[in-house]
Amino acid sequence: MKIDFENVDFNSKSGPNGFGLKLARAFTDMGHQITYDNPDVRLSFIQSANNFNPTVLRLDGIYFNIDQDFVSLNMPIKKSYDYAKLVIVQSSFNKKLVEKYFGKKERIEVINNGTDTSIIEAVPVAQTNLSKNQIWMCASSWRPHKRLEENIEYFKAFSEREDILLVAGSNSEKFIKDEDRNNPRIKLLGDLNWHQMISCMKASSKFLHLAWLDHCPNVVVDARASGCKIICSSSGGTKEIAGLGDTIILEEEWNFEPTQLYSPPKMNFEKSSVKESEISININDVSKKYENALLRVSI
């Protein structure tokens, strides 16, 4: 099968583009050809030029923040949604979200994100010598709804005295209290490349991701594949990719109405559950699901 990847920058380290690269590599290993030249099917990320048939649209998520003009921001995505022969969303949460704002579509499929576990296995573990006990980690491009403060508060409440928290990602300085910035148990790593991130994840035992209404974060997929136990919010789709025995902090169900995304509710850490099942995050398994979906529309 000849596959055209649209709206994907294979040189970018962002979540969607990074996943696109992993998927393209997996397709190539499966014998498919990634090409713009007379493809059998186009796989478009987020939105499309709507000028090729058949097009399969992969949606990350859509806009619902009332502090933005979310209606206008959603318009080009909605056009691509209507045009696509098949839509792939990352989580059941995303499916409910998209159908709420864009309407139901006959062909819409949930396929979660995955990662290349063989590459992760080959990445060396970071040599930190930071802690006699456990190393915790969290990572994001930090914004209010990613809840860095809550990640830190959870760490301080449930960690042992000599545990260390590694905080990776851009903008962390904007969302951390002075007392935590100067806390020797909290290490701000700044922006890391993917291999550096994986190396630190492999040195960590727990990965915090208490973001509100996140969709299917690739960083959590990578952390789980690196051997971390996940601690995440029940809101959004993150809980769907958590592993067996991982901790889910329970929050009130969102009603899918437009909301102030950057003003998330306070969390109650005492309300939690343990994940009792898991789905595969191996890119080989995920790419087979994509392959089956693309084959159905390209025939």
C-alpha positions in Angstrom: 0.0 0.0 0.0 1.2 3.5 -0.9 0.5 5.9 1.9 0.7 9.7 1.9 1.2 11.3 5.3 -0.4 14.8 5.3 0.3 17.6 7.8 3.1 15.6 9.5 6.6 17.0 10.1 8.9 14.0 10.6 11.6 16.4 11.9 9.5 17.8 14.7 9.6 16.4 18.3 6.0 17.4 19.1 3.6 14.6 20.3 1.6 14.2 17.0 4.6 14.5 14.7 6.7 12.1 16.9 3.9 9.5 16.7 3.6 10.1 13.0 7.3 9.2 12.6 6.9 6.0 14.6 3.9 5.0 12.6 5.6 5.7 9.3 8.6 3.6 10.3 6.3 0.8 11.4 4.5 1.0 8.0 7.8 0.8 6.2 8.8 -2.2 8.2 5.5 -3.8 7.2 6.3 -3.3 3.5 4.2 -0.2 2.8 5.6 2.8 0.9 5.4 6.3 2.4 5.0 8.6 -0.7 3.3 11.7 -2.1 3.4 10.1 -5.6 0.1 8.5 -6.6 -0.7 7.1 -3.1 -3.5 4.6 -2.5 -4.6 6.4 0.6 -3.9 9.7 2.5 -3.5 9.7 6.2 -4.0 13.3 7.4 -3.1 14.5 10.9 -5.6 17.0 12.5 -6.8 18.6 9.3 -6.5 18.1 5.6 -6.5 20.0 2.4 -9.6 18.0 1.5 -8.4 17.4 -2.1 -7.7 13.6 -2.1 -9.9 10.6 -1.9 -9.7 8.4 0.1 -8.4 10.4 3.1 -8.3 9.1 6.6 -8.2 11.8 9.2 -6.4 11.2 12.5 -7.7 13.6 15.2 -5.7 14.6 18.3 -8.5 16.5 19.8 -10.6 19.6 19.2 -11.1 23.0 20.7 -13.6 23.6 23.6 -11.9 26.3 25.7 -14.3 29.2 26.1 -11.4 31.6 26.5 -10.6 31.1 22.8 -12.8 31.4 19.8 -13.1 27.7 19.7 -15.9 27.7 17.1 -13.7 29.4 14.5 -10.7 27.3 15.5 -12.7 24.1 15.0 -14.0 25.1 11.5 -11.2 23.8 9.4 -11.0 20.6 11.5 -14.8 20.1 11.1 -14.4 20.4 7.3 -11.7 17.8 7.3 -13.9 15.6 9.6 -16.9 15.8 7.2 -14.7 15.2 4.1 -12.7 12.2 5.4 -13.8 8.7 4.4 -12.8 7.5 7.9 -11.8 9.3 11.1 -9.4 7.8 13.7 -9.4 9.2 17.2 -7.0 8.4 20.0 -9.4 7.5 22.8 -13.0 6.8 23.6 -13.0 10.2 25.3 -12.0 11.8 22.0 -14.8 10.0 20.2 -17.4 11.3 22.6 -15.8 14.8 22.4 -15.7 14.9 18.6 -19.3 13.5 18.2 -20.6 16.1 20.7 -19.1 19.1 18.7 -19.1 17.7 15.1 -21.9 15.2 15.1 -21.8 11.5 14.6 -20.1 10.0 11.7 -20.7 6.5 10.2 -17.0 5.6 10.1 -15.1 6.7 13.2 -12.6 4.4 14.9 -10.7 4.5 18.2 -7.0 3.6 17.9 -4.8 4.6 20.8 -1.2 5.9 20.4 1.8 3.6 20.6 5.5 3.7 20.8 8.6 1.8 19.6 9.4 -0.5 22.5 12.4 -2.0 20.8 14.1 1.5 20.5 13.1 2.2 24.1 14.7 -1.0 25.3 18.0 0.0 23.6 18.1 3.5 25.3 20.5 3.5 28.3 19.2 4.3 31.7 20.1 7.8 32.9 22.9 7.7 35.5 21.5 10.1 38.1 22.8 9.0 41.5 20.2 11.4 42.9 18.2 9.2 45.3 18.6 6.3 47.6 14.9 5.6 47.2 12.8 6.2 44.1 12.9 8.7 41.3 9.6 10.1 40.1 9.1 12.0 36.9 6.7 14.3 35.0 7.0 15.9 31.6 5.0 18.2 29.4 5.0 21.5 27.5 3.7 23.1 30.6 0.4 25.0 30.6 -2.2 25.5 33.3 -4.3 22.4 32.5 -1.2 20.2 32.6 -1.2 20.9 36.4 2.5 21.0 37.3 1.6 22.3 40.8 -0.7 19.3 41.4 2.0 16.9 40.2 4.4 18.4 42.7 1.9 18.4 45.5 1.1 14.8 44.9 4.8 13.9 44.9 5.3 15.7 48.2 2.3 14.0 49.8 3.0 10.5 48.7 6.8 10.2 48.2 9.4 9.0 50.7 11.7 11.5 52.3 14.7 10.8 50.0 12.7 10.4 46.7 13.4 12.8 43.9 11.0 14.3 41.3 12.4 15.1 37.8 10.4 17.8 35.9 11.0 17.8 32.2 9.6 20.1 29.5 9.4 23.7 28.5 7.8 26.5 30.6 8.1 24.7 34.0 9.4 27.9 35.6 6.1 29.6 34.9 4.1 27.1 36.9 6.1 26.3 40.0 6.1 28.0 43.4 9.3 29.6 44.7 9.5 27.1 47.6 9.4 24.2 45.1 11.8 25.8 42.7 14.4 25.8 45.5 13.5 22.4 46.8 16.5 20.1 46.4 14.2 17.1 45.9 12.7 18.7 42.7 14.9 18.9 39.7 13.9 21.0 36.7 15.4 19.5 33.6 14.0 21.9 31.0 13.4 20.7 27.4 14.8 17.3 26.6 15.1 15.5 23.3 13.2 12.2 23.0 16.2 9.9 23.8 17.1 12.0 26.9 13.5 11.8 28.0 13.3 8.1 27.6 16.6 7.7 29.5 15.2 9.6 32.4 12.0 7.7 32.3 13.9 4.4 32.5 15.6 5.7 35.6 12.2 6.6 37.2 9.8 4.3 38.9 6.7 6.5 38.8 5.4 9.0 36.2 2.9 11.7 37.2 0.4 13.0 34.6 -2.4 14.8 36.4 -3.4 16.9 33.4 -7.1 17.8 33.1 -9.0 16.6 30.0 -5.9 15.4 28.1 -6.6 13.2 25.1 -4.0 10.4 24.7 -0.6 11.8 25.7 2.4 10.3 24.0 4.5 11.1 27.0 2.4 8.7 29.1 2.7 6.0 26.5 6.5 6.4 26.5 6.6 6.5 30.3 4.6 3.3 30.6 6.8 1.6 27.9 9.9 2.7 29.9 8.7 0.8 32.9 7.1 3.6 35.0 3.9 3.1 37.0 1.5 5.8 35.9 -0.4 8.2 38.2 -3.0 10.1 36.2 -6.4 11.8 36.3 -9.6 10.1 35.5 -10.6 13.1 33.3 -10.1 12.8 29.6 -8.5 9.9 27.8 -5.2 9.4 29.7 -6.6 6.7 31.9 -7.3 4.6 28.8 -3.6 4.2 28.2 -2.6 3.6 31.8 -1.3 0.2 32.6 -2.5 -2.6 34.9 -2.2 -1.6 38.5 -1.7 2.1 37.7 -3.2 4.8 39.9 -6.2 6.8 38.7 -7.1 10.0 40.7 -10.9 10.3 40.5 -12.5 13.6 39.4 -16.0 14.7 38.6 -17.1 13.7 35.1 -17.0 16.5 32.6 -20.2 17.2 30.7 -18.5 18.0 27.4 -19.8 21.5 27.4 -17.4 24.4 26.5 -15.3 25.2 29.6 -12.3 27.2 30.8 -9.6 24.7 30.1 -6.9 26.7 31.7 -8.8 26.9 35.0 -9.0 23.2 36.0 -10.7 22.2 39.2 -8.8 21.3 42.3 -8.0 17.7 42.9 -8.7 15.4 45.8 -5.8 13.0 45.9 -7.6 10.7 48.4 -10.1 9.7 45.8 -8.4 7.1 43.6 -8.8 3.7 42.0 -6.4 1.1 40.5 -6.5 0.3 36.8 -7.7 -3.3 36.3 -6.9 -3.7 32.6 -4.6 -2.4 29.9 -4.3 -2.0 26.2 -1.2 -2.5 24.0 1.0 0.5 23.4 3.4 -1.3 21.2 3.7 0.5 17.9 3.6 -2.8 16.0 0.2 -3.6 17.4 -1.1 -0.1 16.9 0.2 0.1 13.3 -1.6 -3.1 12.5 -4.9 -1.4 13.6 -4.0 1.6 11.4 -3.1 -0.8 8.5 -6.5 -2.5 8.7 -8.3 0.8 8.8 -6.4 2.2 5.8 -6.9 -1.0 3.8 -10.6 -0.9 4.3 -10.9 2.6 2.7 -8.2 2.1 0.0 -9.9 -0.9 -1.6 
